[in-house]
Amino acid sequence: MTKTPSNQLWLYDTTLRDGTQREGLSVSIEDKLRIAHRLDQLGIPFIEGGWPGANPKDVEFFWQLQENPLKQAEVVPFCSTRRPHTKPPDEPMLQAILAAGTRWVTIFGKSWDLHVTAGLKTSLEENLAMIGDTIEYLCSQGRRVIYDAEHWFDGYKQNPDYALQTLTTAMTAGAEWLVLCDTNGGTLPHEVTQIVQDVNCHLSMVNGQWSTTPQIGIHTHNDSEMAVANALAAVMAGAKMVQGTINGYGERCGNANLCSLIPNLQLKLGYSCIAQHQLHQLTAASRFVSEVVNLAPDEHAPFVGRSAFAHKGGIHVSAVERNPLTYEHIQPEQVGNTRRIVISEQSGLSNVLAKARTFGIELDKDHPQARQILQRMKELESVGYQFEAAEASFALLMYDALGLRQQFFEINGFQVHCDLIQGKETTHSLATIKVTVNGENILEAAEGTGPVAALDAALRKALVNFYPQIATFELTDYKVRILNGNTGTAAKTRVLVESRNIQQRWTTVAVSKNILAASYQAVVEGLEYGLLLHFQAENYA
Amino acid sequence: MTKTPSNQLWLYDTTLRDGTQREGLSVSIEDKLRIAHRLDQLGIPFIEGGWPGANPKDVEFFWQLQENPLKQAEVVPFCSTRRPHTKPPDEPMLQAILAAGTRWVTIFGKSWDLHVTAGLKTSLEENLAMIGDTIEYLCSQGRRVIYDAEHWFDGYKQNPDYALQTLTTAMTAGAEWLVLCDTNGGTLPHEVTQIVQDVNCHLSMVNGQWSTTPQIGIHTHNDSEMAVANALAAVMAGAKMVQGTINGYGERCGNANLCSLIPNLQLKLGYSCIAQHQLHQLTAASRFVSEVVNLAPDEHAPFVGRSAFAHKGGIHVSAVERNPLTYEHIQPEQVGNTRRIVISEQSGLSNVLAKARTFGIELDKDHPQARQILQRMKELESVGYQFEAAEASFALLMYDALGLRQQFFEINGFQVHCDLIQGKETTHSLATIKVTVNGENILEAAEGTGPVAALDAALRKALVNFYPQIATFELTDYKVRILNGNTGTAAKTRVLVESRNIQQRWTTVAVSKNILAASYQAVVEGLEYGLLLHFQAENYA
C-alpha cells in the first residue's frame, strides 16, 4: 500500500453484488452500469461489480465497463477460492474473473472450521491450500488481491487459531487487504473492537513490522441492527477499509449502510473518505440508486432520508427556526439534504405559518384564515389525506382558504369504461369527461392502456386548446396506498401523483373509496397546480 | 427501587408518544388502547401513553385505560417541567397528568444550557428550580417520577457541570429514574459509554452510596443509525432502563427499536427483560403494531422482518438446510419468526425444490417440470411479477406446470363502468362478468364502491352457487405498486391481493398496464387458491 495519512479510509461498495441479494431487488446490466458510474462520481475508490464466475449477466457488465471505463474507481470482481482438490488454472470461475480485465480482484474464503468441514466437506488443511493457491495464482496473473474472510467473527469465536491461520495464509500468498466479514450479522460492537485488536496484534507479531503487513477491512451485516456501529468499532480499532452498500441494501436485513457510515466517519470522527463536494452529493446518490433499482426510498433513513431533518412536533418547529443546532446533529446541507417543516395532524399553527412562508405567503398567527387552514387540513387528514408528501395539494388548500385559488377549469363529471376479453393482451379503456373552461362546455373522450391513463388523456385533450402549456406537464409517478387495508377491495384508496414541468416537480394527493375517483382528483389537482406555477412565473416575469 | 438481580433491565416503551411523532403515522384512541394492551401482554413494564397536557386525545386515552386497565404494565403520562416563573399547582398540564390517575409519571427537563437560554429564554437557575419544583410537587401528590433529561449528551458535552446539576436536582427532588436522552440522535457509542460511566461515577460520589441513588435510563434516537447500539452501550455501562419503540417508530429517523434491543439484550448479552414465552411473541407484536398504525411492516427489519431469516443465494440455501447455525445468528423461533426459502430471479433450482417441498410436493432436480417452473417464473419476473411475497400465485404456477391445477371456473371476459358526477359523494361502479363453471355459461353483474369491489362482487355472485365455501373467503389486503413509475399513469401496475379463510392467509400477484386487469387477475387467483386449499383439505379429511 502507498503511504497515506493515518486518517485516510478506503470505502468499498458492494451494492452491485451483495446489495442485489436483497429480497425484492433486481437490476439489469444497464442499471448496474448507471450505478457504477454514479458511485465513481461519489468518490468510492472500490466498486465490487459482481461475481462473473456465477452469473453470466456479470460477465457482460465487466465487458461493457471495459468499453466505457470508470474515471477514478477500481471496479472489482468477486469470486470464491478454488474448489477442493482442483488447480486454480483449471477453475472456470477464476478464468472468468481474470477475463473481467480489472486491476483488483476480491476472493472470499472460509474462516470458520465448521463451514469447512460441514459446508465444503473438506479438510482444514485443504481449505488453507485453497486460499493460498488461489491468491498466489491471481497475483501471478498480475492481479492485486483483496481477501474477504467469510464468517470471520463466528469462526474466530469458535476456533481462533484456525481462523488466524486462514488470514496469515492469505497474507503470505500476497493479499493486500484482509477483510473481516460478519457474514451472519450476529456480532456486537464490543466483540468487534476486541477481535479487530486481536487480529492487528497477531498480524504485527507474525510479520514483525506493521508497515509491510496487509491492512484490515471490515464487512458487516445488519441482522442485529449493528452493521454501521460494528463498522465504526472496527475502524476505531484500526481497520482501514470499510465495505458497505448504498442505502444498506443486502441480503436479509442488509449490509452496512454507506449513507450513514460516510457522514459518521467523516463529519463526526474526522476520518477522510470522500471529498467534501462529493459528500454534498450523498443524498442525491442515495435517491438515484433507489430510483434505479426501483425501490421506494426509505424516508426515515439517517442523514439522507426525506424525514431525517423534518420537524413536526410544535415545540421543535419554533426552536429549530431560531437555532438549528438545538435540534439537528449535523447541518443537512453537509450531506446534500434539506430541513423540512412538516404539515401533519399534530402540527400547530406555527407549522402552518412556516409552511406558508415556503410558498412565499406571510401569514400572521392571528390571521383568521390561518386557523381555517389548520382546521380544514385536520378534517381532511382525519379521512385519510396526508399532506406531508403532497405539498402541492396543501398549497391549493391554502390558496383556497385565502381566496387566492384561481379556477382554471371546472369538471362536471366523468365516465370510464373498461372491457377485457380473456386471453387478449390489449385491454380497452375509454374515458369521457365534461369540463367547463371560460364558460364554454366541453365534452371530450380518449382511450388509454388503463382507466387512469384514459382519464388523463381525455382531460388533457379538453384543456390543451385553452392552456397549451399543459403539453409540457408530465405525470412522473403514481402511487396507490390502501387505507384500512383490512377491508380488502372496499377499502379507501389514497393516491399520490407526482407531476413535473421543465423546472419543477410537485405532488398531489386524493382519497376515495373508488380508486378511479381518487386518481382523477389527484391528476386534476396536479394539472391545476402546474397552471398555477405557470401563471405565477408569468406574473413575476 | 426494590432490589433485583443485577442482570434485570426495565423496558420503557414510548411507541404511543414518541413513536407517533413519526412522519406518516397517526393513531386513534382505539388504536392506542389496542397497542397498550398488546405491549402489556408482551411484558413491557412501563408504557408511555401520551402527553395529556398537550393533546386532548391523550386525556381520553388515560380515562379509558382506567376503565379497562392493563394487567401488569405501568402506564405513564409524559409532561414537561413547569414553565418559567409559575407554580406547579397552577400549571394546567401538571393537573392533566395528575388526572391521568397513574402511579408513575415522566417529566422531561432541559439539560443543555443553550436550550435554557436560547429556547426557554430563562436563566440557568430558574431551569433548575423548574425541574426541582415540578418533581417535588408530583411526589407530594403521591406520584413516582421518572425524569427524562432531554438533550443530555449534547448538553453534557457543552457544559458538563450544569448538565450534572440538572440531574442532581431531579434526584434530590425525588426522581427514581434519571433517563439520559440523546434527543438529536447525534451521539456515537463510544461517547455514550464514556458519559454514562461519568454520570454513574458522579452520582455515587454525590450520594455516597450507590444503593440509595436513582438508577440510570437511556433514551436514544436513530439519526446516526446508532439508536440500538447506543442503548446497548449505555446498558453495558450501567443503565438499567431502556426506552424505545416498537419497530423503531419515532420522529425523523426514529427511536431505538425495541424489536432489536430486546433480543440483543436478552439472547446475546444475558440480560433479563421479558419472559421467554413473551419473547416468542416479539415478531407477532411487531406486525400487530405496524398493522394497527397502518404502516407496511419493514420486511428487512432485524429479528422480526419477513426477510430476516430468508435465504436467497443458491449456496446459502443448501447449506442452511443442512445446518442452520452456519447462516443464522439466532434461531428464528426464539423471537417468533420463521426461516424462509425465497423464490426469486436469482434462485437456482435448489430453491424451487425447497419451495415445492413447503407445499408438500417432492420434486427431483432432474424432474423435467422443475426446470420448466424455474423458466416460467423467470419469464414472469422479467415482466414485473414478484413471487417473493405471493406464494399462492407461485403455487398455482407450480401446480399448472405439474398438470395438477384444477380448473374450477373459466373467465371469458369482464366489463367495468364507472360514473362520477362532480360534487356527488357516491360514485357508481358497475361490473359485468362472463364465467363458465362446469360447462355452464354465467353472465353476472354487480355494483360496488369502486371498480375493484364491483368486480369482486360480480365474480362471487357468479360462483357462490357452485362453490358455497367462497362465502367464507375474505379479501384482507390489496396493495398496488407502480413499476417503472417514471412513465406516470401509463406505467405497469403490480397488484398484490391478500385473502383469507377461517384458518389461513395467502397472497396472489398480477401485473398489467391496466390497474383493473391486474386487480381482477389477482382477485381471481385468490379465489382459485382458496378453493384449492378447501378441496385439498377435503381430500385429506
Interface residues (C-beta under 8 A of the other chain):
Chain A: T20 Q21 R22 E23 G24 S26 A54 W112 L114 H115 A118 G119 H151 T183 N184 G185 G186 L188 P189 H190 N222 D223 S224 E225 M226 V228 A229 L232 A233 M236 E251 R252 C253 G254 N257 S260 N264 K268 L269 N294 E299 H300 A301 P302 F303 G305 S307 A308 F309 A310 K312 G313 G314 H316 A319 R322 N323 L325 T326 Y327 E328 H329 I330 V342 S344 E345 Q346 E381 Q386 E388 A389 E410 I411 N412 G413 F414 Q415 V416 H417 C418 D419 L420 I421 Q422 T427 S429 G448 T449 G450 P451 V452 A453 L455 D456 E474 L475 T476 D477 Y478 K479 V480 R481 I482 L483 N484 G485 N486 G488 T489 A490 A491 T493 V497 S512 K513 N514 I515 L516 A517 S519 Y520 V523
Chain B: T20 Q21 R22 E23 G24 S26 A54 N55 W112 L114 H115 A118 G119 H151 T183 N184 G185 G186 L188 P189 H190 N222 D223 S224 E225 M226 V228 A229 L232 A233 M236 E251 R252 C253 G254 N257 S260 N264 K268 L269 E291 N294 E299 H300 A301 P302 F303 G305 S307 A308 F309 A310 K312 G313 G314 H316 A319 R322 N323 L325 T326 Y327 E328 H329 I330 V342 S344 E345 Q346 E381 Q386 E388 A389 E410 I411 N412 G413 F414 Q415 V416 H417 C418 D419 L420 I421 Q422 T427 S429 G448 T449 G450 P451 V452 A453 L455 D456 E474 L475 T476 D477 Y478 K479 V480 R481 I482 L483 N484 G485 N486 G488 T489 A490 A491 T493 V497 S499 S512 K513 N514 I515 L516 A517 S519 Y520 V523
